[in-house]
Amino acid sequence: MTHDRPLALKPVVLASASRTRRGLLEAVGLEVEAVPSGLDERAMIDAVVRDTEEDLPPADVASVLAAAKADAVSAHRPGAIVIGADQTLELDGELFVKPESIDQARSNLLRLRGKTHLLHAAVAIVRDGQQVWSTLETAALTMRDFTPQFLGRYTAAAGDDMLDSVGSYRVEGLGLQLFERIDGDHATILGLPLLPVLAELRKLGVVEK
């Protein structure tokens, strides 16, 4: 309800089922309706990579997917401010995707161990099928050289949560123990760079200036 969100002048639609992204928006006082886009992200990534003559940088993949999600939901929400977001992980120019199994998640973490990778968080705002704004923010995360024994304990403790994020970790929980250094905005790492999003929502009259 609007009266429960004193800073929200208008509601927004989040083109995602992500509890984390919805929680970030609601925590800063927005009224949010979450509407999953229904798009198959893995199939979209495969299509984007396959249909591009040159390798599309992982950051650009995030931007394409964020816009596609917002477009898909906007088609069914006339007049609404629709926020689409996507995040990709890049290691030495290679695009990582969400693991499909615990074994794949473990393998990915072993590849990331002791190295610095990039998280690209893209956001697109669409209204009535027209993209009115977009942004791309990047954070750099350096994993420590953890032992195989630690990875075994982490895997047992994290379980299926490892399958819900592109990096097989959640820095807001157990995953923080994997790292020795993090450079970047916390909300960007969680998949939704709030400060630039809020700045644009003020311009759009969604929240108080």
PATIKE-484758 format. One record per residue: x, y, z of N, C-alpha, C in turn. Coordinates in steps of 0.1 Angstrom, whole numbers, padded with zeros to 4 digits, always signed. Layout:
<recs>
XYZXYZXYZ/...
</recs>
This chain:
<recs>
+0008-0012+0000+0000+0000+0000+0009+0012+0000/+0004+0023-0007+0012+0035-0008+0015+0041+0005/+0005+0041+0015+0007+0048+0027+0018+0041+0036/+0021+0029+0032+0032+0022+0039+0046+0026+0033/+0046+0033+0022+0058+0037+0016+0058+0052+0015/+0062+0059+0025+0060+0074+0026+0068+0082+0016/+0079+0076+0010+0087+0083+0000+0083+0080-0014/+0073+0070-0016+0069+0066-0029+0057+0074-0034/+0059+0081-0045+0048+0089-0051+0040+0080-0061/+0047+0070-0067+0041+0061-0076+0047+0047-0074/+0040+0037-0078+0046+0023-0077+0055+0021-0089/+0063+0011-0088+0071+0006-0099+0069-0009-0100/+0072-0013-0112+0071-0028-0115+0085-0033-0117/+0089-0043-0110+0102-0050-0111+0100-0062-0120/+0107-0062-0131+0106-0073-0141+0115-0085-0136/+0112-0090-0125+0121-0100-0119+0113-0108-0107/+0118-0120-0105+0113-0127-0094+0123-0127-0082/+0134-0119-0084+0144-0119-0074+0140-0113-0061/+0141-0121-0050+0137-0115-0037+0147-0105-0033/+0160-0106-0037+0170-0097-0033+0168-0083-0039/+0165-0083-0052+0163-0070-0059+0150-0063-0054/+0140-0071-0052+0127-0065-0046+0130-0060-0032/+0137-0067-0024+0140-0063-0011+0148-0050-0011/+0158-0048-0020+0166-0036-0021+0157-0024-0024/+0147-0026-0033+0139-0014-0036+0129-0011-0025/+0123-0021-0019+0114-0019-0008+0121-0013+0004/+0133-0017+0006+0141-0012+0018+0143+0003+0017/+0143+0009+0005+0145+0023+0004+0132+0031+0002/+0121+0024+0005+0108+0031+0005+0100+0031-0007/+0103+0022-0017+0095+0021-0029+0083+0011-0028/+0073+0014-0035+0062+0004-0036+0064-0004-0049/+0066-0017-0047+0071-0026-0058+0061-0037-0061/+0058-0039-0074+0051-0050-0079+0061-0059-0086/+0063-0071-0082+0073-0080-0089+0065-0088-0099/+0070-0087-0112+0064-0094-0123+0075-0101-0131/+0077-0114-0129+0088-0121-0136+0085-0119-0152/+0096-0118-0159+0095-0116-0173+0091-0129-0181/+0094-0140-0175+0091-0153-0181+0101-0157-0192/+0111-0149-0194+0121-0152-0204+0131-0162-0199/+0135-0170-0207+0145-0181-0204+0159-0174-0205/+0165-0171-0194+0178-0164-0194+0189-0171-0201/+0190-0184-0198+0200-0192-0205+0199-0193-0220/+0186-0194-0225+0184-0194-0239+0187-0181-0245/+0184-0170-0238+0186-0156-0243+0201-0154-0244/+0209-0158-0234+0223-0157-0234+0229-0164-0246/+0224-0177-0248+0229-0184-0260+0226-0177-0273/+0214-0172-0274+0210-0165-0286+0218-0152-0288/+0220-0145-0278+0228-0132-0279+0242-0136-0284/+0248-0146-0277+0262-0149-0281+0263-0155-0295/+0253-0163-0299+0253-0170-0312+0250-0160-0323/+0241-0151-0321+0237-0142-0332+0246-0130-0333/+0256-0128-0325+0265-0117-0326+0277-0121-0334/+0281-0114-0344+0292-0117-0353+0305-0117-0345/+0307-0107-0336+0318-0107-0327+0314-0110-0313/+0323-0115-0305+0320-0118-0291+0315-0106-0284/+0303-0107-0278+0297-0096-0271+0303-0096-0257/+0308-0084-0252+0314-0084-0239+0304-0088-0229/+0308-0094-0218+0298-0098-0207+0290-0086-0202/+0296-0074-0201+0289-0063-0196+0277-0059-0206/+0279-0061-0219+0269-0058-0228+0258-0068-0228/+0262-0081-0225+0251-0091-0223+0242-0088-0212/+0247-0082-0201+0238-0078-0190+0229-0067-0194/+0234-0058-0202+0225-0047-0207+0214-0051-0216/+0218-0061-0225+0208-0066-0234+0197-0073-0227/+0201-0082-0217+0191-0089-0210+0182-0081-0201/+0188-0070-0194+0180-0062-0186+0169-0055-0194/+0173-0050-0206+0163-0043-0215+0152-0053-0219/+0156-0065-0223+0147-0075-0228+0136-0078-0217/+0141-0080-0205+0132-0083-0194+0122-0071-0192/+0127-0059-0191+0118-0048-0189+0108-0046-0201/+0113-0048-0213+0104-0048-0225+0092-0058-0224/+0096-0070-0220+0086-0081-0220+0075-0078-0210/+0079-0072-0198+0069-0069-0188+0061-0057-0192/+0068-0047-0197+0061-0034-0201+0049-0036-0211/+0051-0047-0219+0040-0049-0229+0027-0053-0222/+0027-0057-0209+0015-0061-0202+0012-0051-0191/+0019-0040-0189+0017-0031-0179+0017-0017-0185/+0007-0013-0192+0007+0000-0198+0008+0012-0188/+0016+0021-0191+0017+0033-0182+0027+0031-0171/+0031+0019-0168+0039+0016-0156+0053+0019-0158/+0060+0022-0148+0075+0023-0148+0080+0009-0145/+0086+0003-0155+0091-0011-0154+0106-0011-0153/+0111-0017-0143+0126-0018-0140+0130-0032-0144/+0139-0033-0153+0146-0046-0157+0160-0046-0152/+0165-0057-0147+0179-0058-0142+0185-0071-0146/+0198-0071-0148+0205-0084-0150+0219-0082-0146/+0226-0093-0143+0239-0093-0138+0247-0104-0145/+0259-0101-0149+0268-0111-0155+0282-0110-0147/+0288-0122-0148+0301-0123-0141+0312-0125-0152/+0323-0118-0151+0333-0119-0161+0347-0122-0154/+0353-0132-0160+0367-0136-0155+0376-0136-0167/+0385-0127-0168+0395-0126-0179+0388-0126-0192/+0377-0118-0193+0369-0117-0206+0359-0128-0208/+0359-0138-0200+0349-0149-0202+0336-0147-0194/+0325-0150-0200+0312-0149-0194+0309-0161-0186/+0305-0159-0173+0300-0171-0165+0285-0169-0164/+0278-0181-0164+0264-0181-0162+0261-0189-0149/+0248-0188-0145+0244-0195-0133+0247-0210-0134/+0252-0216-0124+0255-0231-0125+0242-0239-0125/+0243-0250-0132+0231-0259-0133+0232-0270-0123/+0243-0271-0116+0245-0282-0106+0255-0278-0096/+0255-0285-0084+0264-0282-0074+0278-0284-0078/+0280-0295-0086+0294-0298-0091+0299-0287-0100/+0290-0281-0109+0294-0270-0117+0297-0258-0109/+0289-0255-0098+0292-0244-0089+0305-0245-0083/+0309-0257-0078+0322-0260-0072+0333-0257-0082/+0331-0262-0094+0341-0260-0104+0343-0245-0107/+0332-0238-0108+0334-0223-0110+0341-0216-0099/+0338-0220-0087+0345-0214-0075+0360-0217-0075/+0364-0229-0080+0378-0233-0081+0385-0224-0091/+0378-0221-0102+0383-0213-0112+0385-0198-0108/+0375-0194-0099+0376-0180-0094+0386-0178-0083/+0389-0189-0076+0398-0189-0064+0411-0182-0067/+0414-0172-0058+0427-0165-0059+0428-0155-0070/+0416-0152-0077+0416-0143-0088+0406-0131-0086/+0407-0121-0094+0397-0110-0094+0388-0111-0106/+0375-0111-0103+0365-0112-0113+0356-0099-0112/+0349-0097-0123+0340-0085-0124+0325-0089-0123/+0317-0082-0116+0303-0083-0117+0297-0071-0123/+0290-0073-0134+0284-0062-0142+0269-0062-0139/+0264-0051-0134+0249-0050-0130+0243-0040-0139/+0234-0044-0148+0227-0035-0157+0213-0033-0153/+0208-0021-0156+0194-0018-0153+0188-0010-0165/+0176-0013-0168+0169-0006-0179+0155-0002-0173/+0151+0010-0175+0137+0014-0172+0129+0017-0185/+0118+0010-0185+0109+0011-0197+0095+0015-0193/+0089+0023-0202+0075+0027-0200+0068+0027-0213/+0057+0019-0214+0050+0018-0226+0058+0013-0238/+0067+0004-0235+0075-0002-0245+0087+0006-0250/+0089+0018-0243+0100+0027-0247+0110+0027-0236/+0123+0025-0239+0133+0025-0229+0136+0040-0226/+0134+0044-0213+0136+0058-0210+0150+0060-0203/+0156+0050-0198+0169+0051-0191+0176+0038-0190/+0189+0038-0189+0196+0026-0186+0210+0029-0179/+0215+0020-0172+0228+0022-0166+0235+0008-0165/+0248+0009-0164+0257-0003-0162+0267+0000-0151/+0268-0007-0140+0277-0005-0130+0285-0018-0128/+0298-0017-0124+0307-0028-0123+0314-0028-0110/+0315-0040-0104+0323-0041-0091+0333-0052-0094/+0345-0050-0087+0356-0060-0088+0357-0068-0075/+0357-0081-0076+0358-0089-0064+0370-0099-0065/+0378-0099-0054+0389-0108-0054+0387-0119-0044/+0387-0132-0049+0386-0143-0040+0399-0147-0034/+0398-0151-0021+0411-0156-0015+0414-0170-0019/+0426-0174-0017+0430-0187-0021+0426-0197-0010/+0413-0200-0009+0408-0209+0001+0412-0223-0002/+0412-0231+0009+0416-0245+0008+0404-0254+0002/+0408-0266-0003+0397-0275-0007+0388-0279+0004/+0394-0280+0016+0386-0283+0028+0375-0273+0031/+0379-0260+0030+0370-0249+0032+0359-0250+0021/+0363-0252+0009+0353-0253-0002+0343-0264+0001/+0347-0275+0006+0338-0286+0009+0328-0282+0020/+0333-0275+0030+0324-0271+0041+0314-0260+0036/+0320-0251+0028+0311-0240+0022+0300-0246+0013/+0304-0256+0005+0294-0262-0004+0283-0269+0004/+0287-0276+0015+0277-0283+0023+0268-0273+0030/+0273-0262+0035+0265-0252+0042+0256-0244+0033/+0261-0240+0021+0254-0232+0012+0243-0240+0004/+0247-0252+0000+0237-0260-0007+0232-0254-0020/+0219-0256-0022+0212-0251-0034+0213-0236-0036/+0216-0228-0025+0217-0214-0027+0229-0211-0037/+0238-0220-0039+0249-0218-0048+0244-0217-0063/+0232-0222-0065+0226-0223-0079+0218-0210-0082/+0216-0201-0072+0208-0190-0074+0215-0177-0078/+0228-0178-0078+0236-0166-0082+0247-0169-0093/+0250-0160-0101+0259-0163-0112+0273-0167-0107/+0277-0162-0095+0290-0165-0089+0290-0177-0080/+0278-0183-0077+0277-0194-0067+0279-0189-0053/+0277-0176-0050+0279-0171-0037+0269-0160-0034/+0267-0157-0021+0260-0145-0017+0268-0138-0007/+0273-0126-0011+0282-0118-0002+0274-0113+0010/+0261-0113+0010+0254-0109+0022+0252-0121+0032/+0259-0132+0029+0258-0143+0038+0271-0151+0038/+0270-0164+0037+0282-0173+0038+0293-0169+0028/+0288-0165+0016+0298-0162+0005+0308-0152+0008/+0306-0143+0017+0316-0133+0020+0329-0139+0025/+0328-0151+0031+0340-0157+0036+0349-0162+0024/+0345-0162+0012+0353-0165+0000+0362-0154-0004/+0361-0142+0001+0368-0131-0005+0378-0125+0004/+0388-0119-0002+0398-0111+0005+0397-0096+0002/+0390-0092-0009+0389-0078-0013+0376-0076-0022/+0369-0066-0019+0357-0062-0027+0358-0047-0030/+0358-0044-0043+0358-0030-0047+0345-0027-0055/+0336-0020-0049+0324-0016-0056+0312-0014-0047/+0302-0009-0052+0290-0006-0044+0283-0019-0040/+0279-0020-0028+0272-0032-0023+0260-0036-0031/+0251-0026-0034+0239-0029-0041+0242-0034-0055/+0252-0028-0061+0257-0033-0074+0260-0048-0074/+0268-0052-0063+0272-0066-0062+0259-0075-0060/+0249-0069-0053+0237-0077-0052+0228-0077-0064/+0232-0069-0074+0225-0070-0087+0216-0058-0091/+0216-0048-0083+0207-0036-0086+0214-0023-0080/+0221-0016-0088+0228-0004-0084+0218+0007-0080/+0216+0008-0067+0204+0017-0062+0206+0032-0064/+0218+0037-0062+0220+0051-0062+0216+0057-0076/+0222+0052-0087+0218+0058-0100+0203+0055-0103/+0198+0043-0099+0184+0040-0101+0175+0050-0094/+0178+0053-0081+0170+0063-0074+0171+0077-0080/+0182+0081-0084+0184+0094-0091+0175+0095-0103/+0174+0085-0111+0165+0085-0122+0150+0085-0118/+0147+0077-0108+0133+0076-0103+0128+0090-0098/+0137+0097-0092+0134+0111-0088+0130+0119-0100/+0138+0118-0110+0135+0126-0123+0121+0122-0129/+0118+0109-0127+0105+0104-0133+0093+0106-0123/+0096+0112-0112+0085+0115-0103+0080+0103-0095/+0088+0093-0094+0084+0081-0086+0086+0083-0071/+0097+0090-0068+0100+0093-0054+0102+0108-0052/+0102+0112-0039+0104+0126-0036+0118+0131-0040/+0119+0143-0045+0132+0149-0048+0138+0155-0035/
</recs>
